[in-house]
Amino acid sequence: MTSETRVREAAGLRTGAIGLREVLFQSITDMAPGAAVAASIPAGAAFAGGALPLSVLVALVACLLTAYCIGQLAKNIPAAGSLGTYVARGLHQSLGFLVAWAYVAIGVLIPPLVLLQLGFTTASTIHGEWSTYPANLWWPWTLAGALIVVAAGLYGVQASAVFGTILGVFEVLVFVVLGVLLIVHAGGHNTGRVFGTSYTPSAHHGLAGVIGGSVFTILAFGGFEGATPLAEEARDPRKTIPRAVIGAVLIVGIFYVFTTYAADVAFGPGRFATFSSSGPGSWLGITRILYGFVWWFVFAAIVNSTIANSNAGVNVASRTAFAMGRIGAFPRGFAFVSDRHRAPYVGILVTGVVTIAISLWLGFQYDPTTAFAIVGTALVIMLVSIYIVSNAACIGYFVRDRTAGFNPISHLLIPLLGIAAFFPAWLSAVGWNPFGWSFIGTLAAPLSYAVRGVVVWMIVGVVYLIYLYVTDRQRVADVARIHLDEEPLPEVEQV
């Protein structure tokens, strides 16, 4: 083996480093099931009330349709560029660039979202036990969480994936056991009416409440595609990535429906609109009231989930930035990998710095719970937009590439249904109702500021795209490259 060959082999990410289990839990922890059950899904209770389980089902169907389409693309296009590469191949290279631009932002925003939750959950819990601890001293916990996930990321994908797997198993088991206890406690109050609209609150009655609640349940599902950027580090990615994406939606979707139903019937569907992420009407609150010390396990599961989700978000952002840096669409430094762990350390460190900056800025500008809602709204807008475009890319790819084997059900009907399922939630998330539909609500400040932030980010992306077209169009075209099928790039620097 020549020295040149060794340099080339060391240039990229560590291929074949992880298997289906680790890849599956990358998607599962990117969805943050424990944190989502405790905060994201309850945020929808204000809209859906006791009908929140129906909102979860709506999101599950929409995400499952899209997961199938993304899985079909992942089978044919195994690339760290993931969704950006899929859209570039299926629709147009410029759209692929903009999807990658948005997807990096999504990966970067995931850690602030859940680490803000880590901060306010930990602070309020400690304050509840020891009143001398200030309830608003949340930021040290957010900062500590950011440092932990950056350190895990720098140790490479194997350490990061194992870390996420362990945390993911723990959080799911805790909430499953508690869900069983709550259903038993509800006894004769168990009812299937929570899967209808009769328990929606008067302010958002009927389908409007269900759709409004689905915005936050979609946030809970967001990240099911998190395995796709690990394609170049997974064993047999054409099989493991699609299985992980679809499997994550099914496993976590059933988990969400089960746990939301359990909390609903135990707390009371008629007053579930008051259920939230903290206080007596929360998962921690009802566990403390009904089962005493068991609430410590719930608290630990929530903390674990926020760390695991942050870890998965760093993986997504750093791998997508690595793929864009490798082709020169982002600064080349993002393609630098460490010699020992093959970790894209520039992307990991940048994500860590941005996480801390966003968390502290919004947390102090408003408060950590409001900041959580703002970041969550921005994430939903970009995620749903990308999911809609990914469904369209599935159609485009299989129509254009006849060798891929076009199937009218798999590659036309299912993507169209996925687009239709997400469209109302997208309108609700951006607060836009051009058709005058009664079930589409509007966003009030400061949540509406999230829309402006997303628009500004995408405008910057469009301007940068135009600049690349003028200076070096090939860098945009290379978004569509599948590097796993090529020799690794020799110019990538290691340290």
GIQUI-V291841 format. One record per residue. RES is the residue in three letters. PSI is psi in whole degrees, -180 to 180 (none if undefined). Layout:
# GIQUI-V291841
{{RES:PSI} {RES:PSI}}
This chain:
# GIQUI-V291841
{{MET:125} {THR:161} {SER:-33} {GLU:-41} {THR:-42} {ARG:-40} {VAL:-42} {ARG:-41} {GLU:-29} {ALA:-5} {ALA:-31} {GLY:-163} {LEU:166} {ARG:102} {THR:146} {GLY:23} {ALA:-26} {ILE:155} {GLY:-166} {LEU:-42} {ARG:-49} {GLU:-39} {VAL:-42} {LEU:-46} {PHE:-17} {GLN:-46} {SER:-43} {ILE:-48} {THR:-25} {ASP:-22} {MET:-17} {ALA:63} {PRO:-42} {GLY:-48} {ALA:-37} {ALA:-43} {VAL:-37} {ALA:-27} {ALA:-54} {SER:-50} {ILE:-46} {PRO:-27} {ALA:-27} {GLY:-12} {ALA:-30} {ALA:-26} {PHE:-47} {ALA:-21} {GLY:-136} {GLY:-8} {ALA:11} {LEU:-36} {PRO:-32} {LEU:-39} {SER:-39} {VAL:-41} {LEU:-40} {VAL:-47} {ALA:-38} {LEU:-46} {VAL:-47} {ALA:-44} {CYS:-34} {LEU:-41} {LEU:-45} {THR:-37} {ALA:-39} {TYR:-43} {CYS:-43} {ILE:-38} {GLY:-40} {GLN:-40} {LEU:-41} {ALA:-33} {LYS:-34} {ASN:-20} {ILE:74} {PRO:105} {ALA:146} {ALA:-24} {GLY:-16} {SER:-117} {LEU:-35} {GLY:-43} {THR:-40} {TYR:-47} {VAL:-36} {ALA:-39} {ARG:-33} {GLY:-28} {LEU:-76} {HIS:149} {GLN:-34} {SER:-40} {LEU:-37} {GLY:-41} {PHE:-46} {LEU:-34} {VAL:-44} {ALA:-39} {TRP:-46} {ALA:-36} {TYR:-33} {VAL:-43} {ALA:-38} {ILE:-48} {GLY:-37} {VAL:-33} {LEU:-21} {ILE:-49} {PRO:-45} {PRO:-39} {LEU:-56} {VAL:-24} {LEU:-27} {LEU:-42} {GLN:-41} {LEU:-42} {GLY:-54} {PHE:-29} {THR:-46} {THR:-45} {ALA:-46} {SER:-34} {THR:-46} {ILE:-40} {HIS:-36} {GLY:-30} {GLU:-41} {TRP:102} {SER:-18} {THR:-19} {TYR:126} {PRO:130} {ALA:-22} {ASN:9} {LEU:71} {TRP:-28} {TRP:-32} {PRO:-34} {TRP:-38} {THR:-44} {LEU:-43} {ALA:-41} {GLY:-41} {ALA:-42} {LEU:-37} {ILE:-48} {VAL:-33} {VAL:-44} {ALA:-43} {ALA:-41} {GLY:-38} {LEU:-21} {TYR:1} {GLY:169} {VAL:-32} {GLN:-50} {ALA:-42} {SER:-42} {ALA:-42} {VAL:-42} {PHE:-48} {GLY:-37} {THR:-47} {ILE:-47} {LEU:-39} {GLY:-43} {VAL:-44} {PHE:-48} {GLU:-38} {VAL:-45} {LEU:-42} {VAL:-47} {PHE:-29} {VAL:-47} {VAL:-44} {LEU:-38} {GLY:-42} {VAL:-45} {LEU:-40} {LEU:-39} {ILE:-41} {VAL:-41} {HIS:-38} {ALA:-33} {GLY:-119} {GLY:-7} {HIS:-2} {ASN:133} {THR:146} {GLY:-4} {ARG:-17} {VAL:-12} {PHE:16} {GLY:-166} {THR:5} {SER:-22} {TYR:13} {THR:145} {PRO:158} {SER:-33} {ALA:-23} {HIS:54} {HIS:145} {GLY:-145} {LEU:-28} {ALA:-43} {GLY:-40} {VAL:-45} {ILE:-42} {GLY:-43} {GLY:-31} {SER:-23} {VAL:-44} {PHE:-28} {THR:-30} {ILE:-38} {LEU:-38} {ALA:-33} {PHE:-21} {GLY:129} {GLY:-3} {PHE:-23} {GLU:7} {GLY:-18} {ALA:-24} {THR:-36} {PRO:-9} {LEU:12} {ALA:-37} {GLU:-5} {GLU:-3} {ALA:151} {ARG:134} {ASP:59} {PRO:-26} {ARG:-19} {LYS:-45} {THR:-39} {ILE:-50} {PRO:-41} {ARG:-40} {ALA:-43} {VAL:-51} {ILE:-42} {GLY:-39} {ALA:-42} {VAL:-45} {LEU:-49} {ILE:-52} {VAL:-33} {GLY:-47} {ILE:-40} {PHE:-44} {TYR:-46} {VAL:-45} {PHE:-50} {THR:-38} {THR:-42} {TYR:-45} {ALA:-47} {ALA:-38} {ASP:-54} {VAL:-28} {ALA:-40} {PHE:-35} {GLY:111} {PRO:-33} {GLY:-26} {ARG:17} {PHE:-16} {ALA:-20} {THR:-3} {PHE:140} {SER:-165} {SER:-5} {SER:167} {GLY:-173} {PRO:-36} {GLY:62} {SER:174} {TRP:-45} {LEU:-39} {GLY:-50} {ILE:-30} {THR:-42} {ARG:-42} {ILE:-43} {LEU:-35} {TYR:13} {GLY:-120} {PHE:-14} {VAL:-24} {TRP:-25} {TRP:-38} {PHE:-39} {VAL:-45} {PHE:-45} {ALA:-38} {ALA:-40} {ILE:-46} {VAL:-47} {ASN:-41} {SER:-41} {THR:-40} {ILE:-45} {ALA:-41} {ASN:-39} {SER:-42} {ASN:-45} {ALA:-39} {GLY:-40} {VAL:-40} {ASN:-45} {VAL:-51} {ALA:-45} {SER:-37} {ARG:-39} {THR:-43} {ALA:-37} {PHE:-47} {ALA:-38} {MET:-35} {GLY:-34} {ARG:-34} {ILE:0} {GLY:4} {ALA:-28} {PHE:165} {PRO:140} {ARG:-24} {GLY:-28} {PHE:-17} {ALA:-2} {PHE:136} {VAL:149} {SER:145} {ASP:-37} {ARG:-48} {HIS:-4} {ARG:36} {ALA:134} {PRO:81} {TYR:-29} {VAL:-48} {GLY:-38} {ILE:-45} {LEU:-41} {VAL:-43} {THR:-41} {GLY:-45} {VAL:-44} {VAL:-38} {THR:-48} {ILE:-42} {ALA:-48} {ILE:-44} {SER:-48} {LEU:-40} {TRP:-56} {LEU:-37} {GLY:-39} {PHE:-29} {GLN:-39} {TYR:-100} {ASP:164} {PRO:-33} {THR:-41} {THR:-41} {ALA:-40} {PHE:-45} {ALA:-38} {ILE:-49} {VAL:-41} {GLY:-40} {THR:-43} {ALA:-41} {LEU:-44} {VAL:-44} {ILE:-48} {MET:-41} {LEU:-49} {VAL:-38} {SER:-45} {ILE:-38} {TYR:-41} {ILE:-46} {VAL:-36} {SER:-38} {ASN:-43} {ALA:-37} {ALA:-33} {CYS:-43} {ILE:-50} {GLY:-42} {TYR:-48} {PHE:-22} {VAL:-41} {ARG:-36} {ASP:92} {ARG:-25} {THR:-15} {ALA:-15} {GLY:78} {PHE:133} {ASN:123} {PRO:-27} {ILE:-54} {SER:-34} {HIS:8} {LEU:-59} {LEU:-49} {ILE:-44} {PRO:-39} {LEU:-40} {LEU:-37} {GLY:-42} {ILE:-46} {ALA:-37} {ALA:-34} {PHE:-22} {PHE:-47} {PRO:-40} {ALA:-35} {TRP:-45} {LEU:-41} {SER:-38} {ALA:-39} {VAL:-6} {GLY:35} {TRP:129} {ASN:70} {PRO:-19} {PHE:-1} {GLY:26} {TRP:135} {SER:-21} {PHE:9} {ILE:120} {GLY:-176} {THR:160} {LEU:134} {ALA:159} {ALA:145} {PRO:0} {LEU:-32} {SER:-21} {TYR:-25} {ALA:-38} {VAL:-44} {ARG:-40} {GLY:-42} {VAL:-43} {VAL:-44} {VAL:-45} {TRP:-42} {MET:-32} {ILE:-43} {VAL:-41} {GLY:-41} {VAL:-43} {VAL:-43} {TYR:-37} {LEU:-44} {ILE:-42} {TYR:-44} {LEU:-39} {TYR:-38} {VAL:-40} {THR:-39} {ASP:87} {ARG:-26} {GLN:-31} {ARG:-29} {VAL:-42} {ALA:-33} {ASP:-8} {VAL:-28} {ALA:-2} {ARG:143} {ILE:95} {HIS:-21} {LEU:-26} {ASP:8} {GLU:174} {GLU:138} {PRO:149} {LEU:129} {PRO:-20} {GLU:-3} {VAL:133} {GLU:143} {GLN:158} {VAL:none}}
